[in-house]
């Protein structure tokens, strides 16, 4: 049995009188692609926001590799090895493709203030290493030939891939992908699925995926969790979830056939 990289224990999140999450308990084993599915308003992005430190849960506990992270600020959670993308692409669109990925390397930067200010040799060496590593990630996702283009000039599909490359540049152990296939056509979605599988197989990164595209979910995921009105309705392998009568009734419907 793989150890649990991420654990949520009785996690709830309230917004005024609304229960966005209610006593959510589940775990993400290390080395898997685990999808979170459910209708709009089920609490999927709220869960991501709690895990990544956008805001804390109202109650309950979240552990990453045994360290309790609920209530920690986002940058400290990222430093532990958690990175994410967003439903709406969050790139610096006037900066180049390469510069966007370089920003993802800032956590690995070690040159001090004086080294940067006076352009000391140590800072120059580190800058060249950051550029080299950023290009490696662009090559991994298939965007190295676009490195000098403004990020905002790329079509949506490539912008989403670029955001994944920037997240990977932080060298995460857990990657949270929030609806990466939204707005993509069939060919782009297939390419995205191939990339997600390579992220797990080649880089060894555990992936937590929020997605509405059921073909992508069923083809990519090792495990699936279904949220419904902020609670866990079902969990298991894609096949188990696809054939779960409760899931078919409230969410999948004829798409399960």
LOPAFI-855016 format. One line per field, with one value per residue (C-alpha): x, y, z; residue in three letters. Coordinates in steps of 0.001 Angstrom, whole numbers, padded with zeros to 6 digits. Each point is the difference from the previous one (the first is absolute). Example, Ala and Ser with C-alpha at 12.3 -4.5 7.8 and 13.67 -1.06 7.14 Angstrom:
<pts>
east	(012300:001370)
north	(-004500:003440)
up	(007800:-000660)
residuo	(ALA:SER)
</pts>
This chain:
<pts>
east	(000000:001354:000317:-002488:001574:-003060:-002622:-003176:-001721:-003542:000696:-002825:-000147:-002835:-000709:-002566:-002870:001203:001789:002378:001732:-001428:002144:002064:002338:002180:003645:002153:002605:003434:000694:-003561:-002258:-003118:-002972:-002640:-003295:-003472:-002646:000645:-000102:001053:002987:002848:001796:-000701:001833:002957:000038:000127:002822:002078:-000462:-002214:-002141:-000128:-002766:-002571:000673:001895:003626:002112:003346:002636:002583:-000810:000273:-003169:-000504:-003501:000386:003491:000451:000211:003732:000829:-002211:001688:003401:-001016:-000630:-003579:-000649:-003171:-001632:-003282:-003280:000733:003547:002194:003008:002004:-001202:002362:003025:001529:-000803:003503:-000243:-003275:001643:003072:-002293:-000871:003660:000162:-000403:003277:001826:002836:001822:-000311:-001024:003564:000859:-003047:000494:003659:-000392:002615:001241:-002045:-003185:000905:000670:-003297:-001883:001462:-001001:-003546:-000198:001347:-002494:-002899:000816:000034:-003566:-001082:001509:-001811:-003407:000781:000294:003751:-000365:-002386:002296:000451:-003668:-002148:-002004:-003208:000517:-000361:-003349:-001905:001131:003667:-000553:-001375:002988:002313:-001650:000648:003648:000343:-001553:002388:002959:-000563:000890:-003192:-000734:-003747:-001474:-003573:-001607:-003260:-002077:002966:-002143:-002524:-000356:002204:-000980:000192:003543:001284:-001667:001643:003399:-000726:-000787:003308:001823:-001688:000951:003621:000100:-000757:002110:003071:000170:-001523:-002396:-003300:-002916:-003320:-002331:-003293:-001690:-003405:001197:-000918:001974:003157:-000802:-000717:003028:002560:-000955:001050:-002569:-003094:-001788:-003531:-001164:-003676:-001213:003354:000110:001702:-002632:002292:003622:001897:001492:-001448:-001871:-001463:-001127:-001372:-002230:-001052:-003774:000041:002550:-001964:-003161:001358:002768:001090:-003416:000144:003666:000869:-001198)
north	(000000:003434:002419:002850:003198:002166:-000621:001933:-000725:001309:003140:002537:003485:002464:003232:001775:-002459:-002118:-003299:-000234:-003045:-002238:-002472:-001040:-002880:-001725:-000598:000234:-002799:001020:-000657:000011:002169:000575:001851:001966:000195:001273:002482:003731:001272:-003353:001580:-001140:003330:000888:-003168:001001:003430:-001532:-002376:002698:002603:002508:-000167:-002394:-002519:001035:-003256:-003236:-000778:-000300:-001820:-000040:-002754:-000096:003788:001847:002784:001366:003633:000369:002782:-000996:000620:-002318:-002745:000474:-000276:-003403:-001218:000883:001901:000755:001440:001920:-000221:003391:000047:002123:000880:003205:000504:002836:-002027:-002620:-003701:-000640:002784:-001431:-003356:001688:001554:-003500:-000551:002830:-002430:-001660:003348:000335:003167:002658:003637:001329:-002647:001011:003724:-000009:-002746:-002144:-003166:-002221:001761:-000236:-003728:-000502:001982:-002182:-003115:001347:000612:-003483:-001689:002108:-001117:-003613:000345:001759:-002865:-002505:001573:000683:003791:000570:001383:002668:001282:003538:000662:002066:-002439:001842:-000614:-003765:-001705:-001102:-003623:000976:002555:-002782:-002191:002926:000419:-003687:000466:002907:-002089:-002865:002395:000284:-003713:-001019:-003373:000673:001831:001330:000470:001960:-000752:-000036:-001225:002849:001664:-002527:-001927:-003789:-000106:002422:-002029:-003185:001721:001245:-003547:-001227:002780:-000776:-003655:000954:002327:-002981:-002584:002057:002630:-002094:002793:-000862:001727:001130:000866:001906:-000547:-000168:-001848:-003559:-001578:001660:-000997:-003633:-000412:001805:-000641:-002799:001055:002208:001852:001317:003098:000887:003052:000179:-003614:-003142:-001994:-002794:-000904:-002797:-000948:001606:-003237:-000194:003625:-000256:-002893:001419:000416:003100:001696:-000883:001394:003361:000738:-002313:-001068:-001369:001064:-003062:-002323)
up	(000000:-000987:002856:000221:-001282:000706:002690:000732:003287:000560:-002035:-000139:-001470:000550:-001837:002139:000233:-002928:000625:-002970:001541:002721:001905:-003022:000841:-002575:-000883:-003115:-000248:-001218:-003673:-001363:-002120:002076:-001486:001873:-001866:000768:-001158:-000024:003560:001461:001777:-002249:-000406:003633:000955:-002201:001618:003473:-000954:-001723:002741:-001815:003142:002962:000662:002578:001811:-000503:-000803:-003162:000000:-002733:000443:003698:000516:000956:-002562:000579:000979:-001502:-002582:-003655:-000355:002901:-001429:-003385:001674:001354:-003551:-000994:-003241:-001940:-003094:-000161:-001916:-001559:-001334:002295:-002142:-000329:-003537:-000954:001066:-002237:000206:001378:002590:001310:000667:001482:002600:001100:000901:002565:002907:-001003:-000164:002505:-001066:002665:-000294:-000445:-002596:-002041:000475:-001070:-002624:001723:-001756:002319:-001052:-003707:000310:001772:-002633:-002757:001940:000384:-003753:-000734:002310:-001308:-003535:001154:001267:-003184:-001983:002217:-000741:-003672:000085:-000278:-003541:001341:002769:-001352:-000734:002388:002101:-000855:-003716:000394:-000659:003098:-000210:000010:002764:002179:-000794:000808:003390:000677:-001008:002446:002770:-000774:000153:003753:000183:001819:001502:-000326:-003000:000199:-003427:000102:-003125:-002407:-002922:000247:-003411:-001804:-003123:-000278:-001405:002649:002745:-001242:000040:003511:001123:-001412:001862:003313:-000277:-000792:003006:002217:-001827:-000945:002749:002790:000957:001680:-001759:001458:-002878:000065:-003344:-001715:-003111:000912:-002837:001295:003589:-000806:-002274:002197:003592:002303:002604:000016:002798:-000578:001881:000284:001941:001780:001158:-001309:-001883:-001203:-000635:-001703:-003340:-003147:-000753:003517:-000079:-003522:001046:003385:-000043:002202:-002245:-003129:001557:001166:-002487:-002797:-001296:-003512:-000282:002069:-002762)
residuo	(UNK:UNK:UNK:UNK:UNK:UNK:UNK:UNK:UNK:UNK:UNK:UNK:UNK:UNK:UNK:UNK:UNK:UNK:UNK:UNK:UNK:UNK:UNK:UNK:UNK:UNK:UNK:UNK:UNK:UNK:UNK:UNK:UNK:UNK:UNK:UNK:UNK:UNK:UNK:UNK:UNK:UNK:UNK:UNK:UNK:UNK:UNK:UNK:UNK:UNK:UNK:UNK:UNK:UNK:UNK:UNK:UNK:UNK:UNK:UNK:UNK:UNK:UNK:UNK:UNK:UNK:UNK:UNK:UNK:UNK:UNK:UNK:UNK:UNK:UNK:UNK:UNK:UNK:UNK:UNK:UNK:UNK:UNK:UNK:UNK:UNK:UNK:UNK:UNK:UNK:UNK:UNK:UNK:UNK:UNK:UNK:UNK:UNK:UNK:UNK:UNK:UNK:UNK:UNK:UNK:UNK:UNK:UNK:UNK:UNK:UNK:UNK:UNK:UNK:UNK:UNK:UNK:UNK:UNK:UNK:UNK:UNK:UNK:UNK:UNK:UNK:UNK:UNK:UNK:UNK:UNK:UNK:UNK:UNK:UNK:UNK:UNK:UNK:UNK:UNK:UNK:UNK:UNK:UNK:UNK:UNK:UNK:UNK:UNK:UNK:UNK:UNK:UNK:UNK:UNK:UNK:UNK:UNK:UNK:UNK:UNK:UNK:UNK:UNK:UNK:UNK:UNK:UNK:UNK:UNK:UNK:UNK:UNK:UNK:UNK:UNK:UNK:UNK:UNK:UNK:UNK:UNK:UNK:UNK:UNK:UNK:UNK:UNK:UNK:UNK:UNK:UNK:UNK:UNK:UNK:UNK:UNK:UNK:UNK:UNK:UNK:UNK:UNK:UNK:UNK:UNK:UNK:UNK:UNK:UNK:UNK:UNK:UNK:UNK:UNK:UNK:UNK:UNK:UNK:UNK:UNK:UNK:UNK:UNK:UNK:UNK:UNK:UNK:UNK:UNK:UNK:UNK:UNK:UNK:UNK:UNK:UNK:UNK:UNK:UNK:UNK:UNK:UNK:UNK:UNK:UNK:UNK:UNK:UNK:UNK:UNK:UNK:UNK:UNK:UNK:UNK:UNK)
</pts>
